[in-house]
């Protein structure tokens, strides 16, 4: 089984949110941070990693991402606040 990561990035506290899933969080966070990939996150300048959740199976991570994407913004903000109340950038804490 491949490990999966669910993450949320933003442009500022309480800003635009992007929920994603990846098998390589370091690489993917770097791609968002540097604007290496065109798309929603680059268009909205989303670079701040505010939520990260590891799953032992990529399939579970994909399902979790889909679930979170279906949540209201209020629920997503509560999820972030539960682990990162100050919306600190978690990028430098990645191993």
TAJOCOR-V637211 format. One record per residue. RES is the residue in three letters. SS is DSSP state (H for helix, E for strand, C for the rest). PSI is psi in whole degrees, -180 to 180 (none if undefined). NEAR is the number of other ideal C-beta (glycine too) atoms within 12 Angstrom. Layout:
BEGIN
res: [RES:RES]
ss: [SS:SS]
psi: [PSI:PSI]
near: [NEAR:NEAR]
END
This chain:
BEGIN
res: [UNK:UNK:UNK:UNK:UNK:UNK:UNK:UNK:UNK:UNK:UNK:UNK:UNK:UNK:UNK:UNK:UNK:UNK:UNK:UNK:UNK:UNK:UNK:UNK:UNK:UNK:UNK:UNK:UNK:UNK:UNK:UNK:UNK:UNK:UNK:UNK:UNK:UNK:UNK:UNK:UNK:UNK:UNK:UNK:UNK:UNK:UNK:UNK:UNK:UNK:UNK:UNK:UNK:UNK:UNK:UNK:UNK:UNK:UNK:UNK:UNK:UNK:UNK:UNK:UNK:UNK:UNK:UNK:UNK:UNK:UNK:UNK:UNK:UNK:UNK:UNK:UNK:UNK:UNK:UNK:UNK:UNK:UNK:UNK:UNK:UNK:UNK:UNK:UNK:UNK:UNK:UNK:UNK:UNK:UNK]
ss: [C:C:C:E:E:E:E:E:E:E:C:C:C:C:C:C:E:E:E:E:E:E:C:C:H:H:H:H:H:H:H:H:H:H:C:C:C:C:C:H:H:H:H:C:C:C:C:E:E:E:E:E:E:E:E:C:C:H:H:H:H:H:H:H:H:H:H:H:H:H:C:C:H:H:H:H:H:H:H:H:H:H:H:C:C:C:C:C:C:C:H:H:H:C:C]
psi: [145:136:146:154:134:137:160:131:159:175:-20:165:132:25:-158:138:143:125:130:171:146:161:-8:89:-38:-49:-47:-42:-40:-42:-44:-45:-37:-5:28:-21:128:151:-164:-48:-37:-42:-38:8:46:110:-18:115:112:-10:134:135:123:142:141:-17:126:-32:-38:-38:-42:-43:-42:-42:-46:-42:-49:-41:-28:-12:160:162:-39:-44:-40:-44:-41:-39:-46:-49:-31:-29:-17:69:-22:8:40:150:118:1:-46:-13:-7:142:none]
near: [11:17:19:27:35:35:45:43:42:33:25:17:18:18:22:24:33:33:36:35:32:31:23:21:33:21:17:28:34:20:25:35:27:15:18:15:20:10:16:19:31:20:14:19:20:31:26:33:39:38:37:34:30:23:25:15:18:22:17:21:31:22:17:29:27:16:19:28:21:13:19:12:19:12:18:29:26:17:27:33:19:14:21:26:15:13:23:20:26:28:26:13:16:20:12]
END
